[in-house]
Amino acid sequence: MTSSTRMPCDTTDTGWGRAARRRVRATAVGLTAAAVLGGGLTLAPAASAAPQGTAPACVERSVSGRSATATNNCGRVLRVKIVVKHGPDSRCTSLKHRAWARHSWPFGSYDKTVTC
């Protein structure tokens, strides 16, 4: 074997020139930036449904393991959200009088129930 012969598994030369590596890197950075900015735009409407405060005492809470239930005993329609510490929160849900909402999560622990 001569010094100019390469083995198929030779990893010293990738065949990519400096300019090609720069273009790939620039494309990756651009796609990452677009994903971050695009993700921020999709989160903007959710900010309007931000929690307002802890739900009143007439909202009954029941927690069992990684599942929580909120029951509206307030006599009026309320929008509530179950907040999970270090885990995914529930959606903001409208509850009529005596209606309930259940939320289960894969990790984290129950934190609180808030109005939204």
GROMACS elastic network, one bead per residue, 0.5 to 0.9 nm:
[ bonds ]
;  ai    aj funct       b0    kb
    1     4     6  0.82878   500
    1     5     6  0.65223   500
    1     6     6  0.88894   500
    2     5     6  0.55705   500
    2     6     6  0.87577   500
    3     6     6  0.78719   500
    6     9     6  0.82394   500
    6    10     6  0.64902   500
    7    10     6  0.52943   500
    8    11     6  0.86075   500
   10    13     6  0.71229   500
   10    14     6  0.86292   500
   11    14     6  0.64056   500
   13    16     6  0.77158   500
   14    17     6  0.83147   500
   16    19     6  0.80928   500
   16    20     6  0.59528   500
   16    21     6  0.64230   500
   17    20     6  0.53134   500
   17    21     6  0.63544   500
   17    22     6  0.87463   500
   18    21     6  0.51515   500
   18    22     6  0.62054   500
   18    23     6  0.87260   500
   19    22     6  0.50868   500
   19    23     6  0.62768   500
   19    24     6  0.87136   500
   20    23     6  0.51158   500
   20    24     6  0.62335   500
   20    25     6  0.85695   500
   21    24     6  0.51223   500
   21    25     6  0.60820   500
   21    26     6  0.85332   500
   22    25     6  0.50261   500
   22    26     6  0.59916   500
   22    27     6  0.84660   500
   23    26     6  0.50538   500
   23    27     6  0.60358   500
   23    28     6  0.85359   500
   24    27     6  0.51001   500
   24    28     6  0.61641   500
   24    29     6  0.86493   500
   25    28     6  0.50892   500
   25    29     6  0.61947   500
   25    30     6  0.85637   500
   26    29     6  0.51096   500
   26    30     6  0.60571   500
   26    31     6  0.85801   500
   27    30     6  0.50232   500
   27    31     6  0.60968   500
   27    32     6  0.85171   500
   28    31     6  0.51783   500
   28    32     6  0.61191   500
   28    33     6  0.85899   500
   29    32     6  0.51119   500
   29    33     6  0.61485   500
   29    34     6  0.85963   500
   30    33     6  0.51288   500
   30    34     6  0.61391   500
   30    35     6  0.86066   500
   31    34     6  0.50275   500
   31    35     6  0.61222   500
   31    36     6  0.86264   500
   32    35     6  0.51015   500
   32    36     6  0.62256   500
   32    37     6  0.86176   500
   33    36     6  0.51170   500
   33    37     6  0.60703   500
   33    38     6  0.83032   500
   34    37     6  0.51461   500
   34    38     6  0.57283   500
   34    39     6  0.82282   500
   35    38     6  0.50479   500
   35    39     6  0.58462   500
   35    40     6  0.84691   500
   36    39     6  0.51034   500
   36    40     6  0.62226   500
   36    41     6  0.87788   500
   37    40     6  0.50473   500
   37    41     6  0.63740   500
   37    42     6  0.88717   500
   38    41     6  0.51280   500
   38    42     6  0.64849   500
   38    43     6  0.88343   500
   39    42     6  0.52223   500
   39    43     6  0.63757   500
   39    44     6  0.89429   500
   40    43     6  0.51320   500
   40    44     6  0.64360   500
   41    44     6  0.53733   500
   41    45     6  0.79941   500
   42    45     6  0.67273   500
   42    46     6  0.77876   500
   43    46     6  0.53211   500
   43    47     6  0.67467   500
   44    47     6  0.54537   500
   44    48     6  0.75712   500
   45    48     6  0.56852   500
   45    49     6  0.75703   500
   46    49     6  0.53931   500
   46    50     6  0.69028   500
   47    50     6  0.51409   500
   47    51     6  0.89174   500
   48    51     6  0.89191   500
   48   116     6  0.89719   500
   49    52     6  0.85641   500
   49    92     6  0.70338   500
   49   116     6  0.58543   500
   50    92     6  0.85818   500
   50   115     6  0.88456   500
   50   116     6  0.59410   500
   51    54     6  0.81686   500
   51    80     6  0.82926   500
   51    81     6  0.73718   500
   51    92     6  0.83776   500
   51   114     6  0.60288   500
   51   115     6  0.57861   500
   52    55     6  0.87069   500
   52   114     6  0.68185   500
   52   115     6  0.55451   500
   52   116     6  0.52081   500
   53    56     6  0.88403   500
   53   113     6  0.85398   500
   53   114     6  0.52814   500
   53   115     6  0.56685   500
   53   116     6  0.74844   500
   54    57     6  0.89278   500
   54   112     6  0.71354   500
   54   113     6  0.60093   500
   54   115     6  0.61199   500
   55    58     6  0.80798   500
   55    59     6  0.64851   500
   55    78     6  0.89340   500
   55    80     6  0.70387   500
   55    81     6  0.86625   500
   55   112     6  0.83738   500
   55   113     6  0.57134   500
   55   115     6  0.50411   500
   55   116     6  0.88182   500
   56    59     6  0.58507   500
   56    60     6  0.88776   500
   56    74     6  0.82684   500
   56   113     6  0.89832   500
   56   114     6  0.82068   500
   56   115     6  0.81771   500
   57    60     6  0.69369   500
   57    73     6  0.89420   500
   57    74     6  0.85368   500
   58    71     6  0.84467   500
   58    72     6  0.66972   500
   58    73     6  0.52286   500
   58    74     6  0.50944   500
   58    75     6  0.88022   500
   59    70     6  0.63339   500
   59    71     6  0.55102   500
   59    73     6  0.56659   500
   59    74     6  0.66033   500
   59    80     6  0.89492   500
   59   113     6  0.85059   500
   60    69     6  0.80024   500
   60    70     6  0.55904   500
   60    72     6  0.65334   500
   60    73     6  0.70036   500
   61    68     6  0.71157   500
   61    69     6  0.58079   500
   61    71     6  0.66038   500
   61   112     6  0.88135   500
   61   113     6  0.76199   500
   62    67     6  0.84639   500
   62    68     6  0.55605   500
   62    69     6  0.51046   500
   62    70     6  0.65459   500
   62    71     6  0.84150   500
   63    66     6  0.75237   500
   63    67     6  0.59205   500
   63    69     6  0.64351   500
   63    70     6  0.88795   500
   63   110     6  0.74118   500
   64    67     6  0.53954   500
   64    68     6  0.62095   500
   64    69     6  0.86467   500
   65    68     6  0.79790   500
   65   104     6  0.89089   500
   65   109     6  0.81769   500
   65   110     6  0.86842   500
   66   103     6  0.84030   500
   66   104     6  0.56722   500
   66   105     6  0.56942   500
   66   106     6  0.69788   500
   66   107     6  0.73703   500
   66   108     6  0.77344   500
   66   109     6  0.66532   500
   66   110     6  0.73397   500
   67   102     6  0.70400   500
   67   103     6  0.56087   500
   67   105     6  0.65408   500
   67   109     6  0.89899   500
   67   110     6  0.80062   500
   68    82     6  0.75138   500
   68   101     6  0.83448   500
   68   102     6  0.56569   500
   68   103     6  0.54427   500
   68   104     6  0.64967   500
   68   110     6  0.73444   500
   69    82     6  0.82529   500
   69   100     6  0.67275   500
   69   101     6  0.55923   500
   69   103     6  0.64657   500
   69   104     6  0.88757   500
   70    80     6  0.80338   500
   70    81     6  0.86281   500
   70    82     6  0.77057   500
   70    99     6  0.85213   500
   70   100     6  0.54602   500
   70   101     6  0.54233   500
   70   102     6  0.65291   500
   70   103     6  0.86979   500
   70   113     6  0.75191   500
   71    95     6  0.79511   500
   71    97     6  0.83627   500
   71    98     6  0.63048   500
   71    99     6  0.58240   500
   71   101     6  0.66452   500
   71   102     6  0.88473   500
   72    75     6  0.76406   500
   72    76     6  0.81703   500
   72    77     6  0.79092   500
   72    78     6  0.72650   500
   72    80     6  0.89599   500
   72    95     6  0.63264   500
   72    96     6  0.68039   500
   72    97     6  0.54389   500
   72    98     6  0.51259   500
   72    99     6  0.56836   500
   72   100     6  0.61960   500
   72   101     6  0.88313   500
   73    76     6  0.81015   500
   73    96     6  0.87689   500
   73    97     6  0.57605   500
   73    98     6  0.53595   500
   73    99     6  0.79923   500
   74    77     6  0.77528   500
   74    78     6  0.80101   500
   74    96     6  0.88452   500
   74    97     6  0.62899   500
   74    98     6  0.79664   500
   75    96     6  0.78943   500
   75    97     6  0.50222   500
   75    98     6  0.77479   500
   76    95     6  0.84896   500
   76    96     6  0.63662   500
   76    97     6  0.54911   500
   77    94     6  0.67143   500
   77    95     6  0.55555   500
   77    97     6  0.59908   500
   78    93     6  0.81334   500
   78    94     6  0.56464   500
   78    95     6  0.53418   500
   78    96     6  0.66570   500
   78    97     6  0.81022   500
   78   115     6  0.72150   500
   78   116     6  0.84231   500
   79    92     6  0.61986   500
   79    93     6  0.51968   500
   79    95     6  0.60055   500
   79    96     6  0.88115   500
   79   114     6  0.84522   500
   79   115     6  0.55789   500
   79   116     6  0.55289   500
   80    90     6  0.89707   500
   80    91     6  0.82554   500
   80    92     6  0.54921   500
   80    93     6  0.54111   500
   80    94     6  0.65110   500
   80    95     6  0.73301   500
   80   101     6  0.86909   500
   80   113     6  0.67620   500
   80   114     6  0.55552   500
   80   116     6  0.56361   500
   81    89     6  0.73060   500
   81    90     6  0.56764   500
   81    91     6  0.59315   500
   81    93     6  0.63628   500
   81   101     6  0.89608   500
   81   112     6  0.85364   500
   81   113     6  0.57065   500
   81   114     6  0.53542   500
   81   115     6  0.62053   500
   81   116     6  0.65970   500
   82    89     6  0.58948   500
   82    90     6  0.52755   500
   82    91     6  0.76842   500
   82    92     6  0.80423   500
   82   101     6  0.89354   500
   82   102     6  0.85243   500
   82   103     6  0.70330   500
   82   110     6  0.78181   500
   82   111     6  0.78157   500
   82   112     6  0.61507   500
   82   114     6  0.65031   500
   82   115     6  0.89493   500
   83    87     6  0.83133   500
   83    88     6  0.76289   500
   83    90     6  0.66189   500
   83   109     6  0.88867   500
   83   110     6  0.65249   500
   83   111     6  0.54921   500
   83   112     6  0.52581   500
   83   113     6  0.58498   500
   83   114     6  0.72803   500
   84    87     6  0.51934   500
   84    88     6  0.60208   500
   84    89     6  0.52008   500
   84    90     6  0.80440   500
   84   105     6  0.80149   500
   84   107     6  0.87570   500
   84   108     6  0.62898   500
   84   109     6  0.55362   500
   84   111     6  0.50228   500
   84   112     6  0.71103   500
   84   113     6  0.89121   500
   85    88     6  0.79906   500
   85    89     6  0.82257   500
   85   107     6  0.89628   500
   85   108     6  0.55384   500
   85   109     6  0.52894   500
   85   110     6  0.60079   500
   85   111     6  0.52543   500
   85   112     6  0.85238   500
   86   107     6  0.73327   500
   86   109     6  0.69561   500
   87   105     6  0.69592   500
   87   106     6  0.75505   500
   87   107     6  0.55813   500
   87   109     6  0.70825   500
   87   110     6  0.86793   500
   88   105     6  0.64964   500
   88   106     6  0.82295   500
   88   107     6  0.80046   500
   88   108     6  0.79452   500
   89   103     6  0.81345   500
   89   105     6  0.80169   500
   90    93     6  0.82388   500
   90   102     6  0.86136   500
   90   103     6  0.60369   500
   90   104     6  0.82567   500
   90   105     6  0.87184   500
   91   103     6  0.88426   500
   92   115     6  0.80484   500
   92   116     6  0.62224   500
   93   101     6  0.75341   500
   93   116     6  0.83169   500
   94   101     6  0.89453   500
   95    98     6  0.78230   500
   95    99     6  0.54449   500
   95   100     6  0.64948   500
   95   101     6  0.75327   500
   96    99     6  0.52965   500
   96   100     6  0.82065   500
   97   100     6  0.86873   500
  105   108     6  0.74129   500
  105   109     6  0.84437   500
  110   113     6  0.87008   500
